């Protein structure tokens, strides 16, 4: 459990790594428990590089063999550099009003960044039509996704080295400038480039918002602030998707970006004047190093490899089956490059002293379980969310607007449960039961969807969408807090970035894999079920436009609908398989309690079994 010692009305927090293997060694009563816990996390090898517990499989020790001198001046954390919190759980030296300005800026930053990221869902038809480039529609979202996802893992380690403030302010500057670029873009190429740079800014704002919140409040009350983040995160996403088209119709698409600029400027000014430069380890400043010297110890190779592998993976998965067929050379080359870069990345990260994505964290229990739980959960959830509207359009013959409206209920349930989960964790100090209940709820939701019969009422089909969203709302905030509670203070920024990366990859893979399954199944079932001399023409017609199903004669309409029902059932069964893995990953883990204790208890006493 997090160890919290009290002295002079202040709390000094060190959150130990929750190890998968129990320790058999007796602790000497002469050594303070906090020092033992901190040493378990930050234990140093003879060469000066951090030695993480639970790895146990690596053949090559991380940089710095016994007897060698490690030339990385940033590899050894200082034990005396503790994070101190006040009685109210907030960072020492940050007053109430200053905290409100900082955290208020973080919340508004989340809202704007998510509003901007989901804006394309409803506004891209207007924008691409203006530039007479409807065939480039998918690039508007892909360009943003490429940069925002591939760069987020770098933010954690960079902010450890150079401080949170620098990256947060830089992210806001880039997001403000590129949003203005979007508003004044004169060609589709310029607009797509602007969206790519917007992704860079959003990566900084979103990742630093989470990391800075970790720095500002203690782990015991973090759940409450996670609830606020969930509220603004969900609100921004919902508003961007819901009102993007409306704003385009009423104000014009350029104004949908222009109205964000004044808000971003206020956020930028607020960040410059209120964000403490001391947030985070600030390893370069603490070691008295300049940028050039500090970068010598930075995992440059790992940074390029992780950004490259993620970028090519997203590129291949987004283009495949969407713009190009899966056999297209661009798709194949992208996926092969991603695979090769990923393999090299594993080798590089296993040897790096300060890896951008430390493998011991990713493959140790319980942190690895938590990260991959969210990865597979995102695959399952986005399989459902991406294909549910298609069910209502192709099977129930509803319009796109009505089918989209049916996602409002699950979205509200997701937001309410996400906010509630944060307050529940702060009140009870428990996380595991939320993750377990949430994982089971997602499995129940997918099972309900896969069992939908031909004549199921639309209202009941809509209700079947709710359990999975409830599950995500309960489990994701708890997982975010759990990876922090099982990480040392020095590892929390990197762990947060790693979790966000794998969640983002889950989103992309959920959409791509479910689309692959659906298209192949639909091709087979249409070929099997559709009859008549116009069979080929009908199949081609309904594959191009779902709305054309309405115009078919009753016989062929029923045949096509039956093909869609069977294909979508396979897709939802795939989601069930993902959620089975999700549940298997969390049932066997132990997590610490978050309740703040005035005295040090026995470590095992606070574990959730």
C-alpha positions in Angstrom: 0.0 0.0 0.0 1.2 3.6 -0.4 3.4 4.5 2.5 2.6 7.8 4.0 4.5 9.3 7.0 3.4 12.2 8.9 5.7 14.9 10.3 4.9 18.5 11.3 1.5 18.3 9.8 2.8 17.3 6.4 2.7 14.0 4.4 5.6 12.6 2.5 4.5 10.1 0.0 6.5 7.2 -1.4 4.4 4.7 -3.4 6.1 1.3 -3.5 6.0 -1.1 -6.4 3.6 -3.8 -5.6 5.6 -6.9 -6.5 4.2 -10.2 -7.9 6.5 -12.3 -5.8 6.4 -12.2 -2.0 9.6 -11.3 -0.2 11.1 -13.9 2.0 13.6 -11.6 3.6 13.0 -10.3 7.1 13.2 -6.6 7.5 15.6 -5.3 10.0 13.9 -3.2 12.7 16.8 -0.8 12.7 15.8 0.3 9.2 12.8 2.5 8.7 10.0 0.9 6.7 9.8 3.8 4.2 13.5 3.4 3.3 13.1 -0.3 2.7 10.0 0.3 0.5 11.7 3.1 -1.5 14.9 1.0 -1.9 12.8 -1.8 -3.4 11.8 0.5 -6.2 14.9 2.6 -6.7 17.5 -0.1 -5.9 20.7 0.6 -7.8 23.0 -1.8 -9.5 26.7 -1.6 -9.0 26.9 0.2 -12.3 24.5 2.9 -11.1 21.5 2.0 -13.3 18.1 1.3 -11.7 17.4 -2.4 -11.0 13.7 -3.1 -11.0 12.1 -5.9 -9.1 10.0 -8.6 -10.8 11.9 -8.6 -14.1 13.5 -11.9 -13.6 13.7 -12.7 -17.3 16.2 -10.3 -18.8 19.4 -11.8 -20.0 21.2 -8.5 -20.2 21.4 -6.2 -17.3 20.3 -2.6 -18.0 23.2 -0.4 -19.0 26.0 -0.5 -16.6 27.7 -3.8 -15.9 29.2 -4.6 -12.5 32.5 -2.8 -12.4 31.5 -0.3 -15.2 31.0 3.4 -14.6 27.6 4.5 -15.7 27.9 7.8 -17.5 24.2 8.7 -17.2 24.1 11.5 -14.6 20.3 11.2 -14.4 20.0 7.5 -13.7 20.2 7.6 -9.9 17.2 9.1 -8.1 17.9 11.0 -4.8 16.3 9.3 -1.9 16.0 12.6 0.0 14.0 14.3 -2.7 10.5 13.5 -1.4 7.2 14.8 -2.5 5.5 16.5 0.4 1.8 17.1 0.8 -0.2 19.2 3.1 -2.9 18.0 5.5 -5.5 18.4 2.8 -3.5 16.1 0.5 -2.4 18.9 -1.9 1.2 19.6 -2.8 3.2 21.7 -0.3 3.7 25.2 -1.4 0.7 25.4 -3.6 -2.1 27.5 -2.0 -5.8 26.9 -2.5 -6.4 29.7 -5.0 -3.3 28.8 -7.0 -4.3 25.1 -7.0 -7.8 26.1 -8.3 -6.2 28.0 -11.2 -3.8 25.2 -12.1 -6.3 22.4 -11.9 -9.1 24.5 -13.5 -6.7 25.0 -16.4 -6.0 21.3 -16.6 -9.7 20.5 -16.7 -10.5 23.1 -19.4 -7.4 21.9 -21.3 -8.9 18.4 -21.3 -12.3 19.7 -22.5 -10.8 21.7 -25.4 -8.3 19.0 -26.4 -11.1 16.3 -26.5 -13.5 18.7 -28.2 -10.9 19.3 -30.9 -10.1 15.6 -31.2 -13.7 14.5 -31.7 -14.8 17.5 -33.8 -13.9 15.7 -37.0 -16.6 13.0 -36.5 -19.4 15.3 -37.5 -17.6 18.2 -39.3 -15.4 16.4 -41.7 -18.0 16.1 -44.5 -18.4 19.9 -44.5 -14.6 20.5 -44.5 -13.8 18.0 -47.2 -16.6 19.2 -49.4 -15.4 22.7 -49.1 -12.0 21.6 -50.5 -13.6 19.2 -53.0 -11.6 16.4 -51.4 -14.1 13.9 -49.9 -11.8 11.1 -50.6 -9.3 12.5 -48.0 -11.9 12.5 -45.2 -10.2 9.8 -43.1 -6.9 11.6 -43.2 -8.3 14.5 -41.1 -8.7 12.1 -38.1 -5.7 9.8 -39.0 -3.2 12.7 -39.1 -4.3 13.8 -35.6 -4.3 10.2 -34.2 -0.9 9.5 -35.6 0.9 12.3 -33.8 -1.1 12.4 -30.6 -0.8 8.6 -30.0 2.8 8.1 -31.1 4.2 11.0 -29.1 2.4 10.6 -25.8 4.7 7.9 -24.4 7.7 10.3 -24.8 6.0 13.0 -22.7 6.4 11.2 -19.4 10.1 10.7 -19.6 10.8 14.1 -21.1 8.8 15.8 -18.4 10.8 13.9 -15.8 14.0 15.3 -17.2 13.0 18.9 -18.1 9.9 19.4 -15.9 6.2 19.3 -16.4 5.8 23.1 -16.9 7.9 23.2 -20.1 6.1 20.4 -21.8 2.6 21.6 -20.7 3.2 25.2 -21.9 4.8 24.0 -25.1 1.8 21.7 -25.8 -0.6 24.6 -25.3 1.5 26.9 -27.6 1.4 24.3 -30.3 -2.3 23.5 -29.9 -3.2 27.2 -30.0 -1.1 28.0 -33.1 -2.2 24.9 -35.0 -5.8 25.5 -34.2 -5.5 28.9 -35.8 -3.7 27.2 -38.7 -6.8 25.0 -39.1 -9.1 28.0 -39.1 -7.1 29.7 -41.9 -6.0 26.7 -44.0 -6.3 27.3 -47.7 -6.0 23.8 -49.0 -6.8 20.2 -47.9 -3.1 19.4 -47.6 -2.5 22.4 -45.4 -5.5 21.4 -43.2 -4.3 17.8 -42.8 -0.8 19.1 -41.9 -2.4 21.4 -39.3 -4.3 18.5 -37.8 -1.1 16.5 -37.5 0.6 19.3 -35.5 -2.6 19.7 -33.5 -2.1 16.1 -32.4 1.4 17.0 -31.1 -0.1 19.8 -29.0 -2.9 17.6 -27.7 -0.4 14.9 -26.7 1.4 17.4 -24.5 -1.8 18.9 -23.0 -3.5 15.6 -22.3 -0.5 13.6 -21.0 0.8 16.5 -18.8 -2.7 17.2 -17.4 -2.7 13.7 -16.0 0.9 13.7 -14.8 0.6 17.2 -13.2 -2.5 16.1 -11.3 -0.5 13.2 -9.9 2.1 15.7 -8.7 -0.4 18.1 -7.2 -2.5 15.7 -5.1 -1.6 12.7 -3.0 -2.7 9.2 -4.1 -5.2 9.0 -1.2 -7.4 11.8 -2.7 -6.5 11.3 -6.4 -9.8 9.5 -7.1 -11.8 12.7 -6.5 -9.7 14.7 -9.0 -9.8 11.8 -11.4 -13.6 12.1 -11.2 -13.4 15.8 -12.3 -11.1 14.9 -15.1 -13.4 12.1 -16.3 -16.3 14.6 -16.3 -14.5 17.2 -18.5 -12.9 14.5 -20.7 -16.3 13.0 -21.4 -17.9 16.4 -21.8 -15.4 17.6 -24.3 -15.6 14.4 -26.3 -19.4 14.5 -26.4 -19.6 18.2 -27.3 -17.1 17.8 -30.1 -19.0 14.9 -31.7 -22.5 16.3 -31.0 -22.1 19.9 -31.9 -19.3 19.9 -34.5 -21.8 19.5 -37.3 -24.2 22.1 -35.8 -21.4 24.7 -35.4 -20.4 24.1 -39.0 -23.9 24.7 -40.2 -24.5 27.8 -38.2 -21.1 29.5 -38.0 -19.1 27.8 -40.8 -16.4 25.2 -40.3 -13.6 27.8 -39.9 -15.4 29.4 -36.9 -15.5 26.0 -35.2 -11.7 26.3 -34.9 -11.6 30.0 -34.4 -13.8 30.0 -31.4 -11.3 27.7 -29.6 -8.4 30.2 -29.9 -9.5 32.7 -27.2 -10.0 29.9 -24.7 -6.7 28.4 -25.6 -5.0 31.8 -25.2 -6.5 32.1 -21.7 -5.3 28.6 -20.8 -1.8 29.4 -22.1 -1.6 32.6 -20.0 -2.9 30.8 -17.0 -0.3 28.0 -17.4 2.6 30.4 -17.8 1.8 32.4 -14.6 0.4 29.6 -12.3 2.2 26.3 -13.1 5.1 25.8 -10.7 8.4 25.1 -12.4 9.3 22.7 -9.6 6.6 20.1 -10.6 8.1 16.7 -11.3 11.6 15.3 -10.7 13.3 18.0 -12.9 16.3 15.7 -13.2 18.2 18.0 -15.5 17.8 21.0 -13.3 18.5 19.0 -10.1 21.7 17.6 -11.6 22.8 21.1 -12.9 22.8 20.0 -16.5 22.0 21.9 -19.7 19.7 20.5 -22.3 22.5 19.1 -24.4 24.1 17.2 -21.4 20.7 16.0 -20.1 19.8 14.6 -23.5 22.9 12.3 -23.3 21.1 10.2 -20.7 17.8 10.3 -22.6 16.5 7.2 -24.4 16.7 8.8 -27.9 16.7 5.5 -29.7 13.7 4.2 -27.8 11.9 7.5 -28.4 12.3 7.3 -32.2 11.5 3.6 -32.2 8.3 3.8 -30.2 7.1 6.9 -32.1 7.9 5.2 -35.4 6.4 1.8 -34.6 3.2 3.3 -33.2 2.9 5.7 -36.2 3.3 3.0 -38.8 0.9 0.6 -36.9 -1.8 3.3 -36.8 -1.1 4.2 -40.4 -1.5 0.6 -41.6 -4.5 -0.2 -39.5 -6.3 3.0 -40.5 -5.6 2.7 -44.2 -6.2 -1.0 -44.5 -9.8 -1.8 -45.4 -10.7 1.9 -45.3 -8.8 3.8 -48.0 -6.9 0.8 -49.5 -7.5 -2.9 -49.5 -5.5 -4.9 -46.9 -3.3 -6.3 -49.7 -2.2 -2.9 -50.8 1.6 -2.3 -50.7 1.3 0.8 -48.5 -0.7 -1.1 -45.9 1.6 -4.1 -45.9 4.8 -2.0 -45.8 3.4 0.0 -42.9 2.5 -3.0 -40.8 5.8 -4.8 -41.5 7.8 -1.6 -40.6 5.7 -1.4 -37.4 6.5 -5.0 -36.6 10.2 -4.7 -37.2 10.5 -1.4 -35.3 8.6 -3.0 -32.4 11.0 -5.9 -32.2 14.0 -3.6 -32.2 12.3 -1.4 -29.6 12.0 -4.4 -27.2 15.7 -5.1 -27.5 16.7 -1.4 -27.0 14.3 -0.8 -24.1 15.6 -3.9 -22.3 19.1 -2.3 -22.2 18.2 1.4 -21.7 19.0 2.9 -18.2 16.0 5.3 -18.4 13.8 3.7 -20.9 10.8 5.6 -22.4 8.7 2.5 -21.9 10.4 0.4 -19.2 9.7 -3.3 -19.9 9.9 -4.3 -16.2 6.9 -2.1 -15.6 5.0 -3.4 -18.6 5.6 -7.1 -17.9 5.4 -7.2 -14.1 2.4 -8.0 -12.0 0.1 -6.1 -11.3 1.0 -3.2 -13.5 1.3 -5.2 -16.7 -2.1 -6.8 -16.0 -3.7 -3.4 -15.5 -2.2 -2.0 -18.7 -3.2 -4.9 -20.9 -6.6 -5.1 -19.2 -7.3 -1.6 -20.5 -5.7 -2.5 -23.9 -8.0 -5.4 -24.6 -11.0 -3.5 -23.0 -10.5 -0.7 -25.5 -10.4 -3.2 -28.4 -13.7 -4.7 -27.1 -15.4 -1.3 -26.4 -14.5 0.2 -29.7 -15.6 -2.9 -31.5 -19.1 -2.3 -29.9 -19.1 1.5 -30.3 -17.9 1.4 -34.0 -20.4 -1.3 -35.0 -23.5 -0.5 -32.9 -24.6 2.4 -35.2 -24.3 0.1 -38.2 -26.6 -2.4 -36.5 -29.4 0.3 -36.2 -28.8 1.6 -39.7 -28.5 -1.8 -41.5 -30.8 -3.9 -39.5 -33.4 -1.5 -38.0 -33.1 0.8 -41.1 -32.7 3.9 -39.0 -31.1 7.1 -40.1 -27.5 8.0 -39.2 -28.6 10.8 -36.9 -31.1 8.5 -35.0 -28.6 5.7 -34.7 -26.0 8.1 -33.4 -28.5 9.5 -30.9 -28.8 6.0 -29.5 -25.2 6.2 -28.3 -26.2 9.2 -26.0 -27.5 6.9 -23.3 -24.3 4.8 -23.0 -22.2 8.0 -23.2 -24.1 9.5 -20.2 -23.8 6.2 -18.3 -20.0 6.2 -19.0 -19.6 9.7 -17.7 -21.7 9.2 -14.6 -20.0 5.9 -13.7 -16.5 7.5 -14.4 -17.2 10.4 -12.1 -18.8 8.2 -9.4 -15.8 5.8 -9.5 -13.5 8.6 -8.6 -15.4 9.6 -5.5 -16.0 6.0 -4.5 -12.2 5.3 -4.5 -11.5 8.4 -2.4 -14.2 7.4 0.1 -13.3 3.7 0.4 -9.7 3.5 -0.7 -10.5 0.4 -2.7 -9.9 0.0 -6.4 -9.9 -3.7 -7.3 -13.6 -4.3 -6.9 -14.4 -1.5 -9.3 -12.0 -3.0 -11.9 -13.5 -6.5 -11.4 -17.2 -5.3 -11.5 -16.4 -3.1 -14.5 -14.7 -5.9 -16.4 -17.6 -8.3 -15.7 -20.1 -5.6 -16.8 -18.3 -5.2 -20.2 -18.5 -8.9 -20.7 -22.2 -9.0 -19.9 -22.8 -6.1 -22.3 -21.0 -7.8 -25.2 -22.9 -11.1 -24.5 -26.2 -9.3 -24.6 -25.4 -7.7 -27.9 -24.3 -11.0 -29.5 -27.6 -12.6 -28.5 -29.8 -10.0 -30.1 -32.6 -11.7 -32.1 -34.1 -10.6 -35.4 -37.1 -8.7 -34.1 -35.7 -7.3 -30.9 -37.2 -3.9 -30.1 -34.9 -1.0 -30.8 -35.3 0.3 -27.2 -34.1 -3.0 -25.8 -31.1 -3.1 -28.2 -30.2 0.4 -27.0 -30.3 -0.8 -23.4 -28.0 -3.6 -24.3 -25.3 -1.0 -25.1 -25.4 0.4 -21.5 -23.6 -2.4 -19.5 -20.4 -2.2 -21.4 -20.3 1.6 -21.0 -21.0 1.2 -17.3 -18.1 -1.3 -17.1 -15.7 1.1 -18.8 -16.8 3.9 -16.6 -16.1 1.9 -13.4 -12.9 0.2 -14.4 -10.9 2.7 -16.3 -10.6 5.4 -13.5 -9.7 2.6 -11.0 -7.0 1.3 -13.4 -5.6 4.8 -13.8 -5.2 5.1 -10.1 -4.0 1.5 -9.6 -1.0 1.9 -11.8 0.0 5.0 -9.8 -0.6 3.3 -6.5 1.7 0.4 -7.5 4.5 2.7 -8.9 7.1 4.8 -7.3 6.8 8.6 -7.5 9.6 8.6 -10.0 7.8 6.1 -12.3 4.4 7.6 -12.2 4.8 9.9 -15.2 6.2 7.1 -17.4 3.6 4.7 -16.2 0.8 7.1 -17.0 2.1 7.7 -20.5 2.5 4.0 -21.1 -1.1 3.3 -20.0 -2.4 6.1 -22.3 -0.4 4.6 -25.2 -1.9 1.1 -24.8 -5.4 2.5 -24.4 -5.0 4.5 -27.7 -3.6 1.4 -29.5 -6.7 -0.5 -28.2 -9.0 2.1 -29.8 -7.3 1.8 -33.2 -7.1 -2.0 -33.1 -10.7 -2.3 -32.0 -11.9 -0.3 -35.0 -9.6 -2.0 -37.5 -10.0 -5.6 -36.3 -13.7 -5.4 -36.0 -13.9 -3.8 -39.5 -11.8 -6.6 -40.9 -14.0 -9.3 -39.3 -17.2 -7.5 -40.4 -16.2 -7.0 -44.0 -15.0 -10.5 -44.5 -18.1 -12.0 -42.8 -20.4 -9.7 -44.7 -18.9 -10.7 -48.0 -19.3 -14.4 -47.2 -22.9 -14.1 -45.9 -24.1 -11.8 -48.7 -22.8 -14.3 -51.2 -24.5 -17.1 -49.4 -27.9 -15.6 -48.6 -28.7 -13.2 -51.5 -30.4 -14.8 -54.4 -31.7 -13.8 -57.9 -30.3 -12.8 -61.2 -29.3 -9.3 -59.8 -27.4 -10.8 -57.0 -24.0 -9.3 -57.8 -25.5 -5.9 -58.4 -27.4 -5.9 -55.1 -24.3 -7.0 -53.2 -22.2 -4.3 -54.7 -25.0 -1.7 -54.0 -25.4 -2.5 -50.3 -21.7 -2.8 -49.7 -21.3 0.8 -51.0 -24.3 2.3 -49.1 -26.1 1.0 -46.1 -29.0 3.4 -46.9 -29.7 1.5 -50.1 -31.1 -1.4 -48.1 -34.3 0.6 -47.6 -34.9 0.8 -51.4 -34.6 -3.0 -51.9 -37.7 -5.2 -52.5 -38.9 -7.0 -49.3 -37.3 -10.4 -50.3 -33.8 -9.0 -51.0 -34.1 -6.6 -48.1 -34.6 -9.5 -45.6 -31.7 -11.4 -47.1 -29.3 -8.5 -46.8 -30.5 -7.7 -43.2 -30.0 -11.4 -42.3 -26.4 -11.2 -43.6 -25.8 -8.1 -41.5 -27.2 -9.7 -38.4 -25.0 -12.7 -38.7 -21.9 -10.7 -39.5 -22.5 -8.3 -36.6 -23.1 -11.2 -34.3 -19.6 -12.5 -35.1 -18.2 -9.0 -34.4 -19.8 -8.9 -31.0 -18.6 -12.5 -30.3 -15.1 -11.1 -31.0 -15.8 -8.4 -28.3 -16.7 -11.2 -25.9 -13.4 -12.9 -26.5 -11.6 -9.6 -25.7 -13.6 -9.1 -22.5 -12.8 -12.7 -21.4 -9.1 -11.8 -21.5 -9.9 -8.5 -19.7 -11.4 -10.5 -16.8 -8.7 -13.1 -16.7 -6.1 -10.4 -16.3 -7.6 -8.8 -13.2 -9.0 -11.5 -11.0 -5.6 -12.7 -9.7 -4.0 -9.4 -8.9 -3.6 -7.7 -5.5 -3.9 -3.9 -5.2 -3.1 -1.6 -2.2 -5.6 0.4 -0.3 -5.6 4.2 -0.9 -7.0 5.2 2.5 -4.5 7.5 4.2 -3.1 6.1 7.4 -1.6 8.0 10.3 0.7 5.2 11.2 2.5 2.6 9.2 0.6 -0.7 9.1 1.8 -4.1 8.0 2.1 -4.1 4.2 -0.1 -7.2 3.6 -2.8 -5.9 5.8 -3.9 -3.3 3.3 -3.9 -5.4 0.2 -7.1 -6.1 -1.7 -7.2 -9.8 -2.5 
